[in-house]
Amino acid sequence: MIKLIFLGTGSGTEPMPNRHHSSFVMDVDGTLYWFDAGENCAHRAHTSGMDLTRVRAIFLSHMHIDHTGGLANLLFTVNKITRMHKIPHINNNSYDVYVPDLDPFHAIQRIAFYPSVEANTRVAIAAHEVKDGLVFEDENLRVTAFHNTHLKETGENGWHSYSYRIEVDGKVLVFSGDVGSPAELDACIAGGCDCLIMETGHHKLSDVCEYAAQQGVGRMLLTHHHRNMMKDMAAAEAFVAAQPISARLMHDGDVEIL
């Protein structure tokens, strides 16, 4: 069974009631794959009953604070639960983290395990710098990265913002991350997309829905919401419900089973 748990569905705004920054988890038969790590993600996951010793890999779309603000606490919490409860971690006491920029990740890691990463880390963390192409594959899923222009880069100094195509159990999911325009997802979606997890923080809702319909997306889950949308979620819900595409506007704590 594939279950998507949305821990945070807000964009990079000031704190909003009942809305945290971007993060969701894919639970594949009890193994957890984390996508982005906005503030409070570890707290919500643990207190809702999620077993953080089952985290197999963490994927970050880019290093903006609304996608990484909870990462230090997530790393710390996985380590703490494994150590204090003496529970073995799922993957030989290690997991992988995929980041578009290793320098800020290592700074976050130092904060999580201050004053010594080496002395205080009980679960090994293998950090990998994301590049275009296949970045991860195990017995459950394949994850392929596609750069985008959210950070207004030219590629001259590399790319540091990515979207992900996820292949799992015969299905294709695409996680947009933050994109310069919906059309940047063309390569991710090419060949079919059963579920598009799409940000609304930088685009008109009408444009996002029109794009998904044109691309023949099977299902769309909307997240990373703009502050103006969050001021009137009822209107946004009504708009999405009237669209020809199967879509759902996600809230913190929502679960989708595929």
Secondary structure, DSSP 8 states (H G I E B T S, - for coil): -EEEEEEE-B-S-S-BTTB-BSEEEEEETTEEEEE---TTHHHHHHHTT--GGGEEEEE-S---HHHHTTHHHHHHHHHHHHHHTT---TTTSEEEEEES-HHHHHHHHHHHTTT-HHHH-SSEEEEEE--SEEEEE-SSEEEEEEE-STT---BTTB---EEEEEEETTEEEEE--S-SSGGGGHHHHTT--SEEEEE-TTS-HHHHHHHHHHTT-S-EEEESB-HHHHHTHHHHHHHHHTSSS-EEE--TT-EEE-
